[in-house]
Amino acid sequence: MAKRDDAIILTPGSLYKVKSLESREKPMETIGIFKGYAAVAHDTSLVMEVEDTISGAKHLRLIPSHMIISIDVLKAEKESETKETEANAVYFG
């Protein structure tokens, strides 16, 4: 079991490739900048800033946590020195 200091944390500003469920035949692949978390109904979602391949416009994509297959770290930013307050923390159980 990893100690809290050794835990891997998704850090805002980092570049990730997230594979998530889209259909039985193939997963959806999202490459973008992690912005944080969002609550959607009773689930927590990753918020990713992605760029449209055709127009170049940026938009946000929310990926529900239960749909995630894998996350590849492409470029990691250092964790911010400011810690989340307990009221803003996200818990998984």
The 8 nearest C-alpha neighbors of each residue, nearest first, counted from 0:
[[1, 2, 6, 3, 5, 4, 7, 8],
 [2, 0, 5, 6, 3, 4, 7, 8],
 [1, 3, 5, 4, 6, 0, 7, 8],
 [2, 4, 6, 5, 1, 7, 0, 8],
 [3, 5, 2, 6, 1, 7, 8, 0],
 [6, 4, 2, 3, 1, 7, 8, 0],
 [7, 5, 3, 4, 1, 8, 2, 0],
 [6, 8, 5, 9, 4, 3, 1, 10],
 [7, 9, 10, 6, 78, 5, 11, 3],
 [10, 8, 11, 7, 33, 13, 35, 75],
 [9, 11, 13, 78, 8, 12, 76, 33],
 [12, 10, 34, 33, 13, 35, 9, 32],
 [11, 13, 32, 33, 76, 10, 34, 14],
 [14, 12, 75, 76, 32, 11, 74, 33],
 [13, 15, 32, 74, 73, 31, 75, 33],
 [16, 14, 72, 73, 71, 31, 30, 17],
 [15, 17, 30, 71, 29, 70, 72, 31],
 [18, 16, 70, 29, 28, 69, 15, 19],
 [19, 17, 28, 69, 68, 27, 26, 67],
 [18, 20, 67, 68, 27, 66, 26, 17],
 [19, 21, 26, 66, 22, 27, 67, 68],
 [20, 22, 26, 27, 19, 25, 23, 24],
 [23, 21, 24, 25, 20, 26, 27, 19],
 [22, 24, 25, 21, 26, 20, 27, 19],
 [23, 25, 22, 26, 21, 20, 27, 19],
 [26, 24, 22, 23, 21, 27, 20, 19],
 [25, 27, 20, 21, 19, 18, 22, 28],
 [26, 28, 19, 21, 18, 20, 29, 25],
 [29, 27, 18, 17, 26, 19, 30, 16],
 [28, 30, 17, 16, 31, 18, 27, 49],
 [31, 29, 16, 15, 17, 49, 28, 14],
 [30, 32, 49, 48, 14, 47, 15, 29],
 [31, 33, 14, 48, 47, 13, 12, 34],
 [32, 34, 47, 11, 12, 13, 35, 46],
 [35, 33, 11, 46, 47, 32, 12, 48],
 [36, 34, 46, 11, 33, 45, 37, 47],
 [35, 37, 45, 46, 44, 43, 38, 34],
 [38, 36, 44, 43, 39, 45, 46, 35],
 [37, 39, 43, 42, 44, 40, 36, 41],
 [38, 40, 42, 43, 41, 37, 44, 63],
 [39, 41, 42, 38, 43, 37, 44, 63],
 [42, 40, 39, 43, 38, 44, 63, 37],
 [43, 41, 39, 40, 38, 44, 63, 64],
 [42, 44, 38, 37, 64, 39, 63, 36],
 [45, 43, 63, 62, 64, 37, 36, 61],
 [44, 46, 36, 62, 61, 35, 47, 63],
 [45, 47, 61, 35, 34, 36, 60, 33],
 [48, 46, 33, 60, 32, 59, 34, 31],
 [47, 49, 59, 32, 31, 58, 60, 33],
 [50, 48, 31, 57, 58, 47, 59, 30],
 [49, 51, 57, 55, 56, 52, 58, 48],
 [52, 50, 55, 56, 53, 54, 57, 49],
 [51, 53, 55, 54, 50, 56, 49, 57],
 [54, 52, 51, 55, 56, 50, 57, 49],
 [55, 53, 56, 51, 52, 50, 57, 58],
 [54, 56, 51, 50, 52, 53, 57, 49],
 [57, 55, 51, 54, 50, 58, 52, 53],
 [58, 56, 50, 49, 51, 55, 48, 59],
 [57, 59, 49, 48, 50, 56, 60, 51],
 [58, 60, 48, 47, 49, 46, 61, 57],
 [61, 59, 47, 46, 48, 62, 58, 49],
 [60, 62, 46, 45, 44, 47, 63, 59],
 [61, 63, 44, 45, 64, 60, 46, 66],
 [64, 62, 44, 66, 65, 43, 45, 61],
 [63, 65, 44, 66, 67, 43, 62, 45],
 [64, 66, 63, 67, 42, 43, 68, 44],
 [67, 65, 19, 20, 64, 63, 68, 62],
 [68, 66, 19, 64, 65, 69, 18, 20],
 [67, 69, 19, 18, 66, 20, 70, 17],
 [70, 68, 18, 17, 67, 71, 19, 16],
 [69, 71, 17, 16, 18, 72, 15, 68],
 [72, 70, 16, 15, 73, 17, 69, 18],
 [71, 73, 15, 74, 75, 14, 70, 16],
 [72, 74, 15, 14, 71, 75, 16, 13],
 [75, 73, 14, 13, 72, 76, 15, 12],
 [74, 76, 13, 14, 72, 77, 73, 10],
 [77, 75, 13, 12, 10, 78, 74, 11],
 [78, 76, 79, 75, 10, 13, 80, 12],
 [77, 79, 10, 76, 80, 11, 8, 9],
 [80, 78, 81, 77, 82, 10, 11, 76],
 [79, 81, 82, 78, 77, 83, 10, 76],
 [82, 80, 79, 83, 78, 84, 77, 10],
 [81, 83, 80, 84, 79, 85, 78, 88],
 [84, 82, 88, 87, 85, 81, 86, 89],
 [83, 85, 86, 87, 88, 82, 81, 89],
 [84, 86, 88, 87, 83, 89, 82, 90],
 [85, 87, 84, 88, 83, 89, 90, 82],
 [88, 86, 84, 85, 83, 89, 90, 82],
 [89, 87, 85, 86, 83, 84, 90, 82],
 [88, 90, 87, 91, 36, 43, 85, 86],
 [91, 89, 88, 92, 43, 87, 85, 42],
 [92, 90, 89, 43, 42, 64, 88, 65],
 [91, 90, 89, 42, 43, 64, 65, 41]]
